[in-house]
Each structure stands twice: as structure tokens, then as C-alpha cells.
Amino acid sequence: MSTHDDFTLTAGDAEATVSPANGGRITSLSIGGVELLRQGERYGCFPMAPWCGRIRDGRFRDGGTVHRMPLNAEPHAIHGTARDNAWRTARKERDEAVLTLDLTDPWPYPARLTQVVALTEESLTLTLAIETYGSSFPAQLGWHPWFNRTLEGPLGGGGGARLEFDPAWQEERGEDHLPTGRRLEKPLPGPWDDCFGMPQGVDVAVVWPGRLELRVTSPEKWVVVYDEQEAALCVEPQTGPPDGLNTAPRLVTPLEPLEATTTWRWRRL
């Protein structure tokens, strides 16, 4: 088996398929044979690194230096470069795996990403870390899962998925889809492509009524919710808001790597 080949983790009736070659992406999460993630090459759940969401005009400043990233969501750069590269499987067991990726151009700093995927009968835990080989730099980490609105198979039927969460604020979104810097204490009604603050940690439930509840948690205090499509909705825990490399940078140093984790825990209703 090549270090880039797809593989499947198992725990009880839970299965998670990982594709190192497709950006270190979780391409499938099935519970009792029921698929929870939207299928397709660009869907599933991919790690966002070394930034999350959009960078305004693809530019960020590090001290006196301005760096420019490719504009893959013009006029902005979106979701980092990790999803565009083939990761390597460093270790794999029945229910856990470790993937690595060395960042290169267009990211201007030598760095290594490590992702741990751990499956149990009731949960999936993802852990991301980024460390520098030399110079310090600003970075962000997060995940972008696409959850199916409706479930097929034994858990299928009923209504589509709904979201349950209670954020402390919503980042006001400008016409350019980036936060304006103003916080709304009373979140606006959806549909959303918006960032929310949860200072006690991300806690969002995806509920398929009468079928399944999946709770997305993370120690991080930022989550982007995207539910503008009929087929799927996204709950994206991350270490900072969109354009955070400019507005809320987290510094990676030789002594202090940046790490993030999220756990998805499910139960049948």
C-alpha cells in the first residue's frame, strides 16, 4: 500500500474513509451503513490550513512583508493550500491514523502539518498541528465538513437536517463575504455563510429529526456555518475568523506550534 492510498478506519458499525492524496480529506463517514458526508471529490471533510475561509484580496502581512496567495475565490484566496496537496500516511491502525504534509509554494514558510484521525463507535476526533522549520509565521487551522441534509438507508426518511447552536455573537458579514469587524450580539436568521463566536468552545448540533444527532465540538471559539445549499450544510470549527491572518493572527514559532482539535459525537434518536 502506498502512503497516498485511500484507507478506511473502523470501530463498531462506524467507518471513516480517508484520502491522503485528496488533501488529507475524510471522504466518507458512515454509521450503520448510512453516509453522513456529501460525496464528491471536493466534498467530504477537508482540513483548512494554513488559513481558514477567505483572505482579503489574497494578501496578508507578516511584519513589514506582504505575502500574496493565489486567488482561488476571486477576488480572495480561500481555505488554505493543504486541501490541494497529497498528504502522506505516517501511521495507520484499525481505528486511528496519522497524516503529514510538508507545506511548500505558494505558502512562503517551510512548515509541516500533522493530522490525527481517531474513530470510536460513537465519535470521530480530528487533530491538526502546524510546526515551523525556521521562521515564525501567522497561521490558522480548521475543518470544512459537508454534512448531507437528508440521510439514505436505515436512518433515512423524515425531514432534512437542522442546526442547533447558541453563539455569543455573529461576525457581521460585508458584501465581500468577509467580517466587517462589527459583532452582532443577536445573530441574524439564516441561511448563513457566516462566522460565529463561541468563547466557551464550539458546540453545534446537526440534527436529522427522529434519526440521528451529531454534535460538533471544539475548544476553539470560532465556527463558520454555511447552509445555503439544498444538498448539504457545513459546520467549520477554526482557530480564528475569516481573514484572520490579517485581523487575528495566531503565531507559529519554533517553540510553539499551533494545534486544533474537533470531535463529532453522534447518537441515534
N, C-alpha and C positions, 0 to 999 in steps of 0.2 A: 504493500500500500504506500502510495506517495504521500508526503507530508501535506500536499494540497488537495487530496481526495476528500469528497464528502463522507460523512460518517453519521451514525445515529446512536444517541445515548438512550438508555432505557432504565426505568425504575417503576416497578409495578406495571400499571396499564398506561403509564406516561412515556412518550417518546419525543425526543428533540433531535432534529436533523441539523447538522452544522455544515456549512460550505466555506472552508478556508479560502478557496480560490475566488469566491464571490464576496470579497470584502469582509471575511470573518462573520458572515451572516447566519442567523438562525433561520433556515428556510421552512421549517415545519415544527409545530408543537401540537401534538395530538394527545387527547385524553380519552381513553377507551375507544380509540379509533376515530375520534371526532377532531377535525382540524380547526385550530383556533386562529391561525395566522393566514392572512391573504396570500395566495400563491402567485408566483411570478418572479422573474429574475430580479426585479428592483424592489420587491416587497419583503415579506417575512419580517425579520427584525435585524437591523444593521447597527453597528457601533458608529457613533459620531465622534470623530477625533481628527485632528487636534482642535477643532472648534465645533460648535453646535448651532444649527439654524443658519441664519444669514450673517455675513459680514458686509457692512455697508460699502457699496462700490468695490468690494473685494479687497479693501485696503485696511491694514491695521498697523499701529505704531508700536514700536518697541524702543523706548528711549528716544533717541533722535533719528532712528531709522524707520522709514515707511516701507512695509512689505506689501506686495500685490499678489493676490491669489487668482486663479483662473475664474472667469465669470461664468459659472455653470447654471446660474439662475438670474440672468441679466435683469438689472444692472448689478446684481450682487453675486457673491460666492456663497455656496450653501453646503452645510452638513459635513465639512471636512474632507480629507483625502483618503482616510482609512478604508472607506467603503469601495474605493476604486482600485484597490490593490489586492494581490493574493497574499493571504496570511499563511503561516506555517504552523502545522500541528506539532507542538513540542512534547506533549504527553497526552495520552488518551487511555481512559479506563471505561468500564461499563457505564458509569453514571456521571463521569466528570472528565473534562478535557481542558488543556491549556493551549492557547494560540498566541503566536507572536508575530509582530510586523515591525520591520525597521523602516522608519519614515525617511523618504528622500524627496527630491524635487517633485512638485513645486514648493513643498514645505522647506523653509530656509535653514532649519536647525536639525542636526543629527539627533535622532531620538528613537527610542524603542517603545512600542505598545505591547502590552500583555493583556489578554482577555482570558478569564477563567469562566467556564460554563459548567454549572453543577446542577444536576437534576435529582429530585426526590419524587416519591409517589404523590406529593401534594404541592410541590413548588419547583420553580426554576430560579436560580440565583446567578446573576451575571456580574462579574467584577472586572473593571478596566483600570489599568495603570499606565502612566506615561512617564518615562525617565529620560534624562538628557545624558548624552555622551560628553558634553562640554559646556557650552554657553547656556545660561539661564534664558527662559523664554516664557511668554504668556501662552496659556492653553485652556481648553475646555474639553470635557468628556461627557458623553451621554449615549442614549439609545433611542432608536426610532422604530418601534414596533407598529405593524399594521394588523389590527385585530378584525376578523370577519364580523360584520354586523349581524349576520344570521349564521346559524350552525346547521350543518347537514348531518345525517346519520342518526344514531340512537338518541342524541341530545337535541336533534333538530326540531323544527316547528316553533310555534309561538311567535312572539314579537321579536323585533330586532334589538340589538344591544343598546343599553343606555349607560350613561356615565353618572357616577355619584361621587362628589368631592366637595370640600368646603374650604376654598382658598382664602388666605388672609387678604389678598389683593390680586388685581389683574393689571398687567402692564398695558397701558394704553397703546394701541397699535395705530401707527400712522398709515397713510395711503401707500407708503413704500413697504408695508408689512413689517416694519421694524418698530421697536418700542420708542415712544416719544420722550421717555424719561419721567412721565407722569404716571402715578399709581392710582388705580381706581379701587376704593375700598369696597364698593358694591359692584361685583363683576357684572358685565353686560350679558344678556342672554345669547346663546349660540344661534346658529352654528359658529364654531370657533376655528381660527388659526392663530392662537393667542398664547402668551406666556402668563403663567400664574405663579404667585409666591405662596409657599407653604413653609414658613420658618421652622415648624416643628418636624419637618420631614415630609416628603411627598407621600401621599396616601390617596389613591384614586381607585375606585371600584368600577370594573366593566361588568355589567350585569346583563345576562341573557335571561329574561324573566321566566321563572319556572324551570330553568335548565341548569345554569351554571353562573357562579360569581368568580371573577378573577380580580384579585386586589394587587395593584402595582404600588410597591412601597420603595422608598429610598431615603437614606439620611440627608440627601441633598434637598435644597429648599426651592428648587425651580422645576417647573414642569410645563411643557408645551402641549396643548391639546389641539388636535386637528380632527374635525368631524364634518368636513364639508363635502365628503364623497358618500355615495349611497352604498358602496361595496364594503367599506372598512372605515375604522376610526383609529386614531393614533394617540397614545399617552406616552410622552417622551421626557423621562427624568433626566436632568442635566445639571452640571456644576455652575451654570450661570445663564443669564438671559440671552436671547439672540443679540448679535453684535457685541457679545460680552468680551471679546478680545480687546475692544476699544473702551467699553464702559465699565466692566467689572472683571478685569483680568486676574486670573489665578497664575501665580508664577511657579514654574517648574525649575528647580535648581539641582545641582549635583547632590545636595544633601536632602532635598525634599521633592520626591516625585509627587505627582498628582494622582489620586486614586478615587474611584467612584464605584458604587455598587447599587444594584436594584434586585429586589426579589418579587416574583409573581407567585402568589399563592391562590389556589383555586379550591372551590368546594361545590358539590352538586346541590341544587336547590330542590 
